[in-house]
Amino acid sequence: MTEDKLAVLIDADNVPYSNVKEMLEEIAKNGTPTIKRIYADWTKPTVSGWKNVLLENAITPIQQYSYTTGKNSTDSALIIDAMDILYSGKVNGFCIVSSDSDFTRLATRLREAGMTVIGFGERKTPKPFIAACDKFIYLEILKTPKTETTSIAKVTAKAKKEEPISKVDTETIRIITESVNDLADETGWAFLGSLGNYILKKKPDFDPRNYGFQKLLPLIKDINRFEIDERDSGLNNIRHIYLKQK
């Protein structure tokens, strides 16, 4: 199976550089980043912290001078490059890294052209840009936790649940419940393997890590509203998990 080729375009003015390594590791789960570019006015001292990050991760800096005070000229440069890359036919998808809603129309246009669009940004990212992406990942959940000396019990507890950036509210439970019912067969059982991608179609920023869980199943168990059935797939130690509403 051929992996998707991805263009990673980063708006340096609107995202931090502290966890770029973790972000690129996340991108690698979705495909191969064949193009990696970052846009800024590199004469400004505010972006000086990016220098070592670019060298360590082979990201190409694109210089864009600010033509007027108070205007972000990097937006237009990124958008023009994205359209050039689209028409080159060299990639199957785009990763747009920004917390700026100005890229909402770009994400929509790329999806209209059949491209997969994955957004990355901070929790403050406006909803319209999130909704315009196929999938949106908050940078806060990608931060590497600080290492510290602790007991085995604490490590085990931390592995089960990390510090959440969102609460499991009634809206989240409603979306999960409706999605399970939508996917359920005539006996009421839904395949867990199809659930995550189905929820993303309704809520592009859905991710169990937002709620402190590394995987979807622990989140489902924590909600405690579903019966869970693990079925033997007939393959070596592989079990298929199904669930239905209690």
KADA-V505809 format. One record per backbone hydrogen bond with DSSP energy under -1.0 kcal/mol. CO is the residue of the C=O (numbers start at 1). NH is the residue of the N-H. E is the energy in kcal/mol with one decimal. If there is no record, write none. Layout:
# KADA-V505809
co->CO nh->NH e->E
co->CO nh->NH e->E
This chain:
# KADA-V505809
co->4 nh->32 e->-3.3
co->5 nh->92 e->-3.0
co->5 nh->93 e->-1.5
co->6 nh->34 e->-1.2
co->6 nh->35 e->-1.6
co->7 nh->95 e->-3.0
co->8 nh->37 e->-2.8
co->9 nh->97 e->-2.8
co->10 nh->39 e->-2.8
co->11 nh->14 e->-1.6
co->17 nh->20 e->-1.1
co->19 nh->23 e->-1.7
co->20 nh->24 e->-2.5
co->21 nh->25 e->-1.7
co->22 nh->26 e->-1.8
co->23 nh->27 e->-2.4
co->24 nh->28 e->-1.9
co->26 nh->29 e->-1.0
co->27 nh->30 e->-1.8
co->32 nh->6 e->-3.0
co->32 nh->34 e->-1.4
co->35 nh->8 e->-3.7
co->36 nh->60 e->-2.9
co->37 nh->10 e->-2.5
co->38 nh->62 e->-3.2
co->39 nh->12 e->-1.7
co->40 nh->42 e->-1.1
co->40 nh->64 e->-2.0
co->41 nh->44 e->-2.0
co->44 nh->47 e->-1.2
co->45 nh->48 e->-1.5
co->47 nh->50 e->-1.6
co->48 nh->51 e->-1.3
co->50 nh->54 e->-2.3
co->51 nh->55 e->-1.7
co->52 nh->56 e->-2.4
co->53 nh->57 e->-1.5
co->54 nh->59 e->-1.8
co->60 nh->38 e->-2.3
co->62 nh->40 e->-1.7
co->68 nh->71 e->-1.3
co->71 nh->73 e->-1.1
co->73 nh->77 e->-1.3
co->74 nh->78 e->-2.5
co->75 nh->79 e->-2.4
co->76 nh->80 e->-2.5
co->77 nh->81 e->-2.2
co->78 nh->82 e->-2.4
co->79 nh->83 e->-2.0
co->80 nh->84 e->-2.1
co->81 nh->85 e->-2.8
co->82 nh->86 e->-2.3
co->83 nh->87 e->-2.2
co->84 nh->88 e->-1.0
co->92 nh->116 e->-1.5
co->93 nh->7 e->-2.1
co->94 nh->118 e->-2.8
co->95 nh->9 e->-2.7
co->96 nh->120 e->-2.2
co->97 nh->11 e->-2.8
co->100 nh->103 e->-1.2
co->101 nh->104 e->-2.0
co->103 nh->107 e->-2.4
co->104 nh->108 e->-2.1
co->105 nh->109 e->-2.5
co->106 nh->110 e->-2.6
co->107 nh->111 e->-1.9
co->108 nh->112 e->-2.0
co->109 nh->113 e->-1.2
co->110 nh->115 e->-2.3
co->111 nh->114 e->-1.7
co->116 nh->94 e->-2.9
co->117 nh->134 e->-2.2
co->117 nh->135 e->-1.4
co->118 nh->96 e->-1.8
co->119 nh->137 e->-2.8
co->120 nh->98 e->-2.4
co->121 nh->139 e->-2.3
co->122 nh->125 e->-2.2
co->126 nh->130 e->-1.4
co->127 nh->131 e->-2.9
co->128 nh->132 e->-1.2
co->130 nh->133 e->-1.3
co->135 nh->119 e->-3.0
co->137 nh->121 e->-1.6
co->138 nh->141 e->-1.1
co->139 nh->142 e->-1.6
co->151 nh->155 e->-2.1
co->152 nh->156 e->-2.5
co->153 nh->157 e->-2.2
co->154 nh->158 e->-2.4
co->155 nh->159 e->-2.2
co->156 nh->160 e->-1.3
co->157 nh->161 e->-1.7
co->167 nh->169 e->-1.5
co->169 nh->173 e->-2.1
co->170 nh->174 e->-2.3
co->171 nh->175 e->-2.3
co->172 nh->176 e->-2.3
co->173 nh->177 e->-2.6
co->174 nh->178 e->-2.7
co->175 nh->179 e->-2.1
co->176 nh->180 e->-2.3
co->177 nh->181 e->-2.2
co->178 nh->182 e->-2.2
co->179 nh->183 e->-2.0
co->180 nh->184 e->-1.1
co->185 nh->188 e->-1.9
co->189 nh->185 e->-2.3
co->190 nh->243 e->-2.3
co->191 nh->194 e->-1.3
co->194 nh->198 e->-1.5
co->195 nh->199 e->-2.5
co->196 nh->200 e->-1.8
co->199 nh->202 e->-1.1
co->199 nh->203 e->-2.8
co->203 nh->206 e->-2.3
co->204 nh->136 e->-3.0
co->207 nh->210 e->-2.1
co->208 nh->211 e->-1.3
co->208 nh->213 e->-2.2
co->209 nh->212 e->-1.2
co->210 nh->165 e->-2.0
co->210 nh->166 e->-2.1
co->212 nh->162 e->-2.5
co->216 nh->220 e->-2.4
co->217 nh->221 e->-2.6
co->218 nh->222 e->-2.1
co->219 nh->223 e->-1.8
co->220 nh->224 e->-1.4
co->225 nh->246 e->-2.4
co->227 nh->244 e->-1.6
co->229 nh->242 e->-2.8
co->231 nh->240 e->-2.8
co->235 nh->238 e->-1.3
co->238 nh->233 e->-1.9
co->240 nh->231 e->-3.4
co->241 nh->192 e->-2.8
co->242 nh->229 e->-3.0
co->243 nh->190 e->-2.7
co->244 nh->227 e->-3.2
